[in-house]
């Protein structure tokens, strides 16, 4: 009996394949995609790096090289019997590039040691998730690469029975293409990557989100409640919908065409046209086409030259083209022929379709997005649904009427893999990149782990934000409860400065005031030995050598004489230590008592320690008492109001007074001792106003650069005298850092030289520009922190943090907005008005 088909049967049969927004039947773990339209595709992930923010033009081109190489590899393996395009086109391999750029709420990095605090500070930040995939269709060989007659028969039988090609038929091409893309630097996408690529239109959420296409846009509802709200209204007239529907957003699909870059040099700003699309709100860019080998393209201009020239002449005769345009078109044809004739031309991407999606309320005119760029955008009215389908991974759908033939360089160097990212994978938060909102971290251990230069430097003029950043980083590295809990030592040599409030209750504070007595420096107790090298050094031998060098520089003996005291000092100190002494003063007392040191040698040192509290800080007269050590937290050393008389820069050391020599020696021991204290514990040393330490003894800072990696200590220098770092021969010790505002062009150039960054006119202007335009509003083209001002011209709430050019260990240099939480900033600002508010003083 013949089967009777009922309406129910038809209804069920229509749903044997789920209706959902995907073109993928099966996705394999190695990046293969089995599309609903048949065939087999292979997708790979493209590495991302700064293009717009690259340190140099050469660095920007390097980012596009992997894509250029992939196209070259694909073109080189394309076989064809004739170099005639019409005959060879069927052999071209199709490709798909998919860029996804989705905003999301901030979440701490996976390896963070203080994730809870970061989440609290930055939970309101919006960051970008960006992904670029490269896909290409695989070719099958009936029966497989090593096919026998039986293999061929089995392959044909399987195809006839299932309408599918056996996987074995693709194996050889899979291996070849995988090798090509691996050589290009591409990697296998993760499950998370594919989820983002297959759900971008749902903002990375569920692919089961409801879609409602309208003529020039479509609506996405990520929640049932939101879809029901729209359903109760007129679904065909969204203009009457209320704002703020739950889980609802609008997307518009546009066709990108008219790329005026056929042979544009990659260094031209307009060449980064995909970056311009992303800057103008694109959340997705899909590029499809076929790869044509350059020898075939080379034949086409010659073959069609007469027709091209005739078209140009006809357009000129009809008034559609003036003389200049005619000349430019003729030169373009000549340049095309010359490029291909010289064998230096890139492969051609034929039938190239570029479709982009924009997150918009439907009011934005897509036609205006291309103004000032190398492209134009046309709304895809009445094609929104199929334009969306064209972007899907492995999709057979084509919707774009505006197809282009482009050299592969126009896509490879388009800024497609651009991502303004900088810094390390873990560490303290410096801020977020200005262009793409990527969190910028600075690891305390990366230099030691990667065996690279150990120092970092934060450079900028007065008011650029150095001190606040220093305090913020120190808090993150050292706070046991809200930070990483590392041993952190911060030395603040600025007289009257006090950042202790910003470090919380866990900080241990040393002030030179406590060594020198009251604020005038009178009445202090000598011999405290806090910075005595015998007390803070890890081994007695290290302590003795450092002590001898230190006392030789201080020269407290009569007539500044050192005579031949060095050997005698070394012997006396070693004897004292062997008898149980743990400080320079006690060691010399024991050595003198036992006849191992003369009074001429020991008495001037002991007497100076008794009478000069600052000298007493480096020569202890007792074995017990407070010493410089680094706990698992923050140690803050400040000068307070102590009277340090540092020598002027460039003065001959032999002409220094005793007070100047003692001050310089104390500064040196503060640096050396602070590096020794957290030794082998992966600690951090922050030196504010680093020029002070350089003036006191540049060789001690240079020594720190040589030893820090072996000590497993991360020193960061903060200074406004940037040229000093170059003159002190520290370039070969500084691997990373941050350039802040400085109004001195000479110092700005020195900063760029220090980190090997091109001192472009744009960078120089941005670095030296003031924070206000006259007495008017904030100047957003400045690196300085910006604030709102009231009618009286007084500063009120902040508008934007300082902008620092972060130069990292991976040779990237990217602008970062330094985001310091407002409550933290209020405790650490060095502005006179902010300090007065903290101290409860009225300012007139």
LINTA-V878591 format. One record per residue. N is the residue number from 0. RES is the residue in one small letter. OMEGA is omega in degrees with one decimal (* if undefined). Layout:
BEGIN
n | res | omega
N | RES | OMEGA
N | RES | OMEGA
END
This chain:
BEGIN
n | res | omega
0 | x | 178.7
1 | x | -179.5
2 | x | 178.2
3 | x | 179.1
4 | x | 179.1
5 | x | 176.7
6 | x | 179.4
7 | x | 179.1
8 | x | 179.1
9 | x | -179.0
10 | x | -179.2
11 | x | -177.3
12 | x | 178.7
13 | x | -176.3
14 | x | 176.5
15 | x | 173.4
16 | x | -176.7
17 | x | 175.3
18 | x | -178.4
19 | x | -175.2
20 | x | 176.2
21 | x | 175.1
22 | x | -173.5
23 | x | 171.7
24 | x | -176.7
25 | x | 173.2
26 | x | -177.6
27 | x | -175.8
28 | x | -178.5
29 | x | 177.6
30 | x | 176.0
31 | x | 178.5
32 | x | 173.1
33 | x | -175.0
34 | x | 176.3
35 | x | -179.0
36 | x | 179.1
37 | x | -177.8
38 | x | 179.5
39 | x | -179.8
40 | x | 174.4
41 | x | 179.6
42 | x | 177.0
43 | x | -178.4
44 | x | -177.6
45 | x | 177.6
46 | x | -178.2
47 | x | 179.5
48 | x | -179.3
49 | x | 172.2
50 | x | 178.2
51 | x | -176.8
52 | x | -178.3
53 | x | -178.9
54 | x | -179.1
55 | x | 177.5
56 | x | 178.1
57 | x | 178.2
58 | x | 179.7
59 | x | 179.9
60 | x | -179.6
61 | x | -177.5
62 | x | -179.9
63 | x | -176.3
64 | x | 179.8
65 | x | 179.0
66 | x | 178.1
67 | x | 179.5
68 | x | 179.9
69 | x | 178.0
70 | x | 177.9
71 | x | -178.8
72 | x | -179.2
73 | x | -180.0
74 | x | -175.2
75 | x | -178.7
76 | x | 178.6
77 | x | -178.9
78 | x | 177.9
79 | x | -177.6
80 | x | -179.0
81 | x | -179.0
82 | x | 178.8
83 | x | -173.8
84 | x | -176.8
85 | x | -178.4
86 | x | -173.1
87 | x | -171.3
88 | x | -176.8
89 | x | -178.2
90 | x | -177.1
91 | x | 179.6
92 | x | 178.4
93 | x | 178.7
94 | x | 176.6
95 | x | 172.4
96 | x | -178.0
97 | x | 175.9
98 | x | 179.2
99 | x | -175.5
100 | x | -172.2
101 | x | 173.7
102 | x | 175.2
103 | x | 176.9
104 | x | -178.0
105 | x | 168.4
106 | x | -176.2
107 | x | 177.8
108 | x | -173.9
109 | x | -174.6
110 | x | -176.1
111 | x | 176.2
112 | x | 175.9
113 | x | -175.2
114 | x | -176.9
115 | x | 179.4
116 | x | 178.2
117 | x | 178.9
118 | x | 179.7
119 | x | -178.9
120 | x | -166.4
121 | x | -175.4
122 | x | 179.0
123 | x | -177.8
124 | x | 174.0
125 | x | 179.6
126 | x | -176.9
127 | x | 167.6
128 | x | -178.0
129 | x | -177.5
130 | x | 173.9
131 | x | 177.7
132 | x | 175.2
133 | x | 179.1
134 | x | 175.5
135 | x | -178.3
136 | x | 178.4
137 | x | 178.0
138 | x | -179.7
139 | x | 173.8
140 | x | -174.0
141 | x | 179.1
142 | x | 179.5
143 | x | -175.3
144 | x | 179.7
145 | x | -169.5
146 | x | 169.2
147 | x | 177.6
148 | x | -180.0
149 | x | 178.7
150 | x | 179.9
151 | x | 179.4
152 | x | -179.8
153 | x | -179.8
154 | x | 179.3
155 | x | -179.9
156 | x | 178.7
157 | x | -179.9
158 | x | -179.8
159 | x | -175.5
160 | x | -172.4
161 | x | -175.2
162 | x | 179.3
163 | x | 179.0
164 | x | 178.6
165 | x | -179.0
166 | x | -179.0
167 | x | 179.3
168 | x | -178.2
169 | x | -167.7
170 | x | -176.9
171 | x | -179.8
172 | x | 176.4
173 | x | -179.3
174 | x | -178.9
175 | x | -177.9
176 | x | 177.7
177 | x | 177.8
178 | x | -179.1
179 | x | -176.9
180 | x | 175.6
181 | x | 176.6
182 | x | 178.4
183 | x | 177.9
184 | x | 179.8
185 | x | -179.3
186 | x | 179.9
187 | x | 178.4
188 | x | 175.7
189 | x | 176.0
190 | x | 178.0
191 | x | 177.9
192 | x | -179.4
193 | x | 177.8
194 | x | 179.0
195 | x | -179.4
196 | x | -175.3
197 | x | 179.7
198 | x | -176.7
199 | x | -177.7
200 | x | 175.9
201 | x | 179.4
202 | x | 179.1
203 | x | 180.0
204 | x | -176.4
205 | x | 176.3
206 | x | 175.9
207 | x | 178.2
208 | x | -176.8
209 | x | 177.1
210 | x | 176.0
211 | x | -179.0
212 | x | 167.4
213 | x | -170.8
214 | x | -175.3
215 | x | 177.4
216 | x | 171.0
217 | x | -177.0
218 | x | 176.4
219 | x | 178.3
220 | x | -177.5
221 | x | 177.8
222 | x | 177.3
223 | x | -178.8
224 | x | 179.0
225 | x | 178.8
226 | x | 179.3
227 | x | 177.2
228 | x | 179.5
229 | x | -178.7
230 | x | 179.2
231 | x | 178.5
232 | x | 177.9
233 | x | -174.4
234 | x | -179.0
235 | x | -177.7
236 | x | -175.4
237 | x | 179.6
238 | x | -178.4
239 | x | -178.1
240 | x | 175.2
241 | x | 176.4
242 | x | 175.1
243 | x | 175.2
244 | x | -174.2
245 | x | 175.1
246 | x | -173.5
247 | x | 170.0
248 | x | -174.4
249 | x | 176.3
250 | x | 174.6
251 | x | 178.8
252 | x | -179.8
253 | x | 176.7
254 | x | 178.6
255 | x | -175.7
256 | x | 174.9
257 | x | 179.9
258 | x | -177.1
259 | x | -175.8
260 | x | -175.0
261 | x | -179.1
262 | x | 178.2
263 | x | 176.5
264 | x | -177.1
265 | x | -178.0
266 | x | -179.9
267 | x | -179.2
268 | x | -177.5
269 | x | -176.9
270 | x | 179.8
271 | x | -171.0
272 | x | 177.8
273 | x | 175.5
274 | x | 177.2
275 | x | 177.1
276 | x | 179.8
277 | x | 177.5
278 | x | -178.9
279 | x | 170.4
280 | x | 178.4
281 | x | 175.4
282 | x | 178.3
283 | x | 172.4
284 | x | 178.9
285 | x | 179.4
286 | x | 178.2
287 | x | 177.1
288 | x | 178.3
289 | x | -175.9
290 | x | 179.6
291 | x | 177.4
292 | x | -176.2
293 | x | 177.1
294 | x | 178.2
295 | x | 178.5
296 | x | -176.7
297 | x | -178.6
298 | x | -171.8
299 | x | 178.5
300 | x | 178.8
301 | x | -176.8
302 | x | -172.5
303 | x | -177.0
304 | x | -178.1
305 | x | 179.9
306 | x | 178.3
307 | x | -177.6
308 | x | 177.6
309 | x | 177.7
310 | x | 179.7
311 | x | -179.7
312 | x | 179.3
313 | x | 178.8
314 | x | 178.3
315 | x | -178.6
316 | x | -179.1
317 | x | 178.3
318 | x | -179.8
319 | x | -177.6
320 | x | 178.7
321 | x | -175.8
322 | x | -178.0
323 | x | 178.2
324 | x | 179.2
325 | x | -179.7
326 | x | 179.7
327 | x | 179.0
328 | x | 179.4
329 | x | 178.3
330 | x | 179.3
331 | x | 179.2
332 | x | -179.8
333 | x | -179.5
334 | x | 177.3
335 | x | -179.0
336 | x | -178.3
337 | x | -178.2
338 | x | -177.8
339 | x | 179.2
340 | x | -179.5
341 | x | 178.4
342 | x | -177.2
343 | x | -175.1
344 | x | 175.7
345 | x | 170.5
346 | x | -180.0
347 | x | 175.0
348 | x | -175.1
349 | x | 179.9
350 | x | -175.3
351 | x | 178.5
352 | x | 176.6
353 | x | 178.7
354 | x | -179.2
355 | x | 177.1
356 | x | -178.0
357 | x | 176.7
358 | x | -172.2
359 | x | 177.3
360 | x | 179.7
361 | x | -178.2
362 | x | -177.5
363 | x | 177.7
364 | x | -179.0
365 | x | -177.4
366 | x | -177.3
367 | x | -174.5
368 | x | -177.3
369 | x | -178.9
370 | x | 180.0
371 | x | -180.0
372 | x | 179.2
373 | x | -175.0
374 | x | 171.6
375 | x | 179.9
376 | x | 176.7
377 | x | 176.3
378 | x | -179.4
379 | x | -179.2
380 | x | -179.7
381 | x | 177.7
382 | x | -175.0
383 | x | -176.3
384 | x | -178.5
385 | x | 174.3
386 | x | 174.9
387 | x | -178.3
388 | x | 179.1
389 | x | -176.5
390 | x | -175.4
391 | x | 177.5
392 | x | 177.7
393 | x | -174.3
394 | x | 174.2
395 | x | -173.5
396 | x | 172.9
397 | x | -172.4
398 | x | -168.0
399 | x | 177.5
400 | x | -174.4
401 | x | -179.2
402 | x | -176.0
403 | x | 167.2
404 | x | -173.3
405 | x | 167.8
406 | x | -176.9
407 | x | 178.2
408 | x | -179.2
409 | x | 176.3
410 | x | -177.5
411 | x | -176.9
412 | x | -178.4
413 | x | -173.6
414 | x | -179.2
415 | x | 180.0
416 | x | -178.5
417 | x | 170.2
418 | x | -179.8
419 | x | 178.6
420 | x | -175.3
421 | x | 176.2
422 | x | -173.2
423 | x | -178.2
424 | x | 177.7
425 | x | 178.3
426 | x | 179.8
427 | x | 179.1
428 | x | 173.2
429 | x | -179.0
430 | x | -178.3
431 | x | -177.3
432 | x | -174.5
433 | x | -173.3
434 | x | -170.1
435 | x | 175.0
436 | x | 178.0
437 | x | 179.3
438 | x | 179.8
439 | x | -176.7
440 | x | 175.3
441 | x | -177.3
442 | x | 177.3
443 | x | -173.0
444 | x | -174.2
445 | x | -179.1
446 | x | 179.0
447 | x | -176.4
448 | x | -177.6
449 | x | 176.3
450 | x | 179.9
451 | x | -179.1
452 | x | -167.7
453 | x | -173.3
454 | x | 169.3
455 | x | 179.8
456 | x | 172.3
457 | x | -171.4
458 | x | 179.5
459 | x | -177.7
460 | x | 178.7
461 | x | 179.4
462 | x | -178.3
463 | x | 178.8
464 | x | -177.2
465 | x | -173.3
466 | x | 178.7
467 | x | 179.0
468 | x | 178.1
469 | x | -179.2
470 | x | -178.5
471 | x | 178.3
472 | x | 179.6
473 | x | 178.3
474 | x | -177.9
475 | x | -179.7
476 | x | -166.2
477 | x | -173.8
478 | x | -176.2
479 | x | -175.8
480 | x | -174.5
481 | x | -179.7
482 | x | -176.7
483 | x | 177.2
484 | x | 178.2
485 | x | 169.5
486 | x | -176.9
487 | x | 175.2
488 | x | -179.3
489 | x | 178.8
490 | x | -176.9
491 | x | -174.6
492 | x | -177.7
493 | x | -176.8
494 | x | 178.4
495 | x | -177.8
496 | x | 179.6
497 | x | 178.7
498 | x | -172.0
499 | x | -179.0
500 | x | -177.9
501 | x | -176.8
502 | x | 176.8
503 | x | -173.4
504 | x | -174.6
505 | x | -174.5
506 | x | 169.9
507 | x | -173.2
508 | x | 169.1
509 | x | 175.7
510 | x | 178.1
511 | x | 173.5
512 | x | -176.4
513 | x | 177.3
514 | x | -172.6
515 | x | 176.6
516 | x | -177.0
517 | x | -174.8
518 | x | -179.5
519 | x | -179.1
520 | x | -178.4
521 | x | 171.6
522 | x | -179.0
523 | x | 178.8
524 | x | -179.2
525 | x | 172.1
526 | x | -178.2
527 | x | 174.3
528 | x | -179.7
529 | x | -179.5
530 | x | 176.3
531 | x | -175.9
532 | x | 176.2
533 | x | -176.5
534 | x | -177.1
535 | x | -178.7
536 | x | -177.5
537 | x | -179.6
538 | x | 177.8
539 | x | -178.9
540 | x | 177.4
541 | x | -178.3
542 | x | -179.0
543 | x | -178.9
544 | x | 179.4
545 | x | -179.3
546 | x | 179.9
547 | x | 178.8
548 | x | -178.9
549 | x | -177.8
550 | x | 176.0
551 | x | 178.8
552 | x | -176.2
553 | x | 175.3
554 | x | -179.7
555 | x | -178.3
556 | x | -175.9
557 | x | 178.9
558 | x | 179.8
559 | x | -174.2
560 | x | 169.2
561 | x | -178.3
562 | x | 177.0
563 | x | -173.9
564 | x | -171.6
565 | x | 179.9
566 | x | 179.5
567 | x | 178.4
568 | x | -177.9
569 | x | -179.9
570 | x | -178.7
571 | x | -179.1
572 | x | 179.1
573 | x | 178.3
574 | x | -179.8
575 | x | 179.2
576 | x | 180.0
577 | x | 179.5
578 | x | 173.9
579 | x | -179.4
580 | x | -179.8
581 | x | 178.5
582 | x | -177.4
583 | x | -176.8
584 | x | -179.2
585 | x | 177.6
586 | x | 179.9
587 | x | 177.3
588 | x | 179.3
589 | x | -179.5
590 | x | 177.3
591 | x | 179.4
592 | x | -175.3
593 | x | 177.5
594 | x | 179.5
595 | x | 178.3
596 | x | 178.8
597 | x | 175.4
598 | x | 179.3
599 | x | 179.0
600 | x | -168.6
601 | x | -170.5
602 | x | 179.3
603 | x | -179.5
604 | x | -179.4
605 | x | -178.9
606 | x | 179.6
607 | x | 177.6
608 | x | 179.6
609 | x | -172.5
610 | x | -176.0
611 | x | -177.7
612 | x | -179.8
613 | x | 176.0
614 | x | 177.8
615 | x | 177.8
616 | x | -179.5
617 | x | 175.8
618 | x | -177.2
619 | x | 177.4
620 | x | 176.7
621 | x | -178.0
622 | x | 179.9
623 | x | 176.8
624 | x | -174.2
625 | x | 176.0
626 | x | 177.9
627 | x | 175.8
628 | x | -178.6
629 | x | 174.8
630 | x | 176.0
631 | x | -177.5
632 | x | -172.4
633 | x | 171.7
634 | x | -175.3
635 | x | 179.9
636 | x | -178.6
637 | x | 177.3
638 | x | -175.1
639 | x | 179.4
640 | x | 177.5
641 | x | -174.7
642 | x | 174.9
643 | x | 178.8
644 | x | -176.3
645 | x | -179.8
646 | x | 175.3
647 | x | -179.8
648 | x | 175.3
649 | x | -178.4
650 | x | 178.4
651 | x | -175.7
652 | x | -179.0
653 | x | -178.3
654 | x | -176.4
655 | x | 175.3
656 | x | 179.4
657 | x | 179.4
658 | x | 179.0
659 | x | 179.3
660 | x | 179.4
661 | x | -179.8
662 | x | 179.9
663 | x | 179.3
664 | x | 178.2
665 | x | 178.2
666 | x | 179.4
667 | x | -179.0
668 | x | 174.7
669 | x | 179.5
670 | x | -175.8
671 | x | -179.7
672 | x | 179.8
673 | x | 175.4
674 | x | 179.9
675 | x | -172.6
676 | x | 178.8
677 | x | -175.3
678 | x | 177.5
679 | x | 179.2
680 | x | 174.5
681 | x | -178.3
682 | x | -175.0
683 | x | 176.3
684 | x | -179.5
685 | x | -178.7
686 | x | 177.1
687 | x | -178.2
688 | x | -172.6
689 | x | 178.6
690 | x | 177.3
691 | x | -178.7
692 | x | 178.0
693 | x | 177.8
694 | x | -178.3
695 | x | -179.8
696 | x | -176.6
697 | x | -178.4
698 | x | 178.6
699 | x | 177.0
700 | x | 177.2
701 | x | 175.9
702 | x | 177.2
703 | x | 178.0
704 | x | -180.0
705 | x | -171.7
706 | x | -169.3
707 | x | -176.7
708 | x | 179.1
709 | x | 176.0
710 | x | -173.7
711 | x | 177.8
712 | x | -178.7
713 | x | 178.2
714 | x | 174.0
715 | x | 179.3
716 | x | 176.7
717 | x | -176.3
718 | x | 174.7
719 | x | 177.0
720 | x | -171.2
721 | x | -179.5
722 | x | -180.0
723 | x | -179.3
724 | x | 177.4
725 | x | -177.6
726 | x | -179.7
727 | x | 177.0
728 | x | -179.5
729 | x | -178.0
730 | x | -177.7
731 | x | 177.1
732 | x | -177.2
733 | x | -176.4
734 | x | -174.9
735 | x | 179.3
736 | x | -173.2
737 | x | 176.9
738 | x | 177.7
739 | x | -177.6
740 | x | 166.4
741 | x | -177.1
742 | x | -179.2
743 | x | -179.2
744 | x | 179.1
745 | x | 179.9
746 | x | 177.3
747 | x | 178.2
748 | x | 177.6
749 | x | 178.9
750 | x | 179.0
751 | x | 177.9
752 | x | -178.4
753 | x | -175.6
754 | x | 176.4
755 | x | -178.8
756 | x | 176.3
757 | x | 179.4
758 | x | -179.7
759 | x | 179.3
760 | x | 179.7
761 | x | 179.9
762 | x | 179.4
763 | x | -179.4
764 | x | -178.8
765 | x | -175.4
766 | x | -175.3
767 | x | -175.2
768 | x | 177.9
769 | x | -177.4
770 | x | 177.9
771 | x | 176.2
772 | x | -172.4
773 | x | 174.4
774 | x | -177.4
775 | x | -173.6
776 | x | -176.8
777 | x | 177.3
778 | x | -175.9
779 | x | 175.4
780 | x | 178.0
781 | x | 176.8
782 | x | -174.9
783 | x | 173.6
784 | x | -177.0
785 | x | -178.1
786 | x | 172.0
787 | x | -179.1
788 | x | 178.9
789 | x | -176.1
790 | x | 179.6
791 | x | 179.6
792 | x | 179.9
793 | x | -177.2
794 | x | 178.2
795 | x | -173.8
796 | x | -179.9
797 | x | 176.3
798 | x | -175.9
799 | x | 177.5
800 | x | 175.8
801 | x | 176.2
802 | x | 178.0
803 | x | 173.6
804 | x | -175.2
805 | x | 178.5
806 | x | -168.4
807 | x | -176.9
808 | x | 179.9
809 | x | 175.3
810 | x | 174.2
811 | x | 177.2
812 | x | -171.8
813 | x | 177.5
814 | x | -177.8
815 | x | 170.9
816 | x | -178.7
817 | x | -174.6
818 | x | 177.4
819 | x | -178.9
820 | x | -173.1
821 | x | -179.0
822 | x | 177.4
823 | x | -179.3
824 | x | -178.8
825 | x | -177.8
826 | x | -171.5
827 | x | -177.0
828 | x | 178.1
829 | x | 177.3
830 | x | -175.5
831 | x | 179.8
832 | x | 179.3
833 | x | 179.1
834 | x | 179.1
835 | x | 178.9
836 | x | 179.4
837 | x | -175.9
838 | x | 178.3
839 | x | -179.7
840 | x | 174.3
841 | x | -178.7
842 | x | -178.6
843 | x | *
END
